[in-house]
Amino acid sequence: MFARWNRMAKQFTRVAKDIAIAVHAGGPDPAANSTLRRVLQNARAVNMPKDKTDAAIRRASGQEAANYLQILYEGYAPHGVALLVETATDNPTRTVGNVRNIFSKNGGNLGTTGSVSFQFKKMGVFRLDPSVVKDQDELELDLIDHGLEEMGESTGDKGEAQLVIRCAFNDFGKLQEALEKRGLVPLSAEHEYICSVPTALPESHAAEVLALIDKLEQDDDVQKVFHTLA
């Protein structure tokens, strides 16, 4: 139960930072700010209460609002697995120190910009409830004109079926608008770094990699960690 609440608190913190970044960039009105609209969809996906999202928007609109910088760190976990660590921070000196320390204490190495990012492709990723899509083949053909690159069913963290739709990141807004026009509200809509060549490891080695990823994800400034582990 304690771990579950920790995970939920971390999700809420991540979404609150995303709200702050979105409001800073495009204002507090979701109707006029597509990025904020997307973030609020993601807030609902992690069951963040509306009073918390409203409070986060108010804080982000105030004069004392924190100005978060989004910084991407690159490095290697044990056994050659590449990692991208996405952060949102109001103190980059603190963040890089923490991230470097976590890498070094868990058998990894923090790299330089460009050292591993070439192994990933930044994509827009939309996850839908398959039950709201009447004809997946028809939707797939329809969305190709709006940037769709990949579409298929997957399983969510809770074992639920999901329809995963991917596009080049530059087509994110175009595909988001196309889904909205069709009345399809995603369970989540985010960018992800998709690795080009996954690294297969035996279970014992994979456990070392996952331990490092877990430590990184626990850091308050870390938003997401992407990896090449198969």
Beta strands, then each sheet from edge to edge (+ up, - down):
strand 1: 69-76
strand 2: 82-89
strand 3: 109-110
strand 4: 120-128
strand 5: 148-155
strand 6: 161-168
strand 7: 188-195
strand 8: 222-227
sheet 1: 3+ 1- 2+ 8-
sheet 2: 5+ 6- 4+ 7-
end
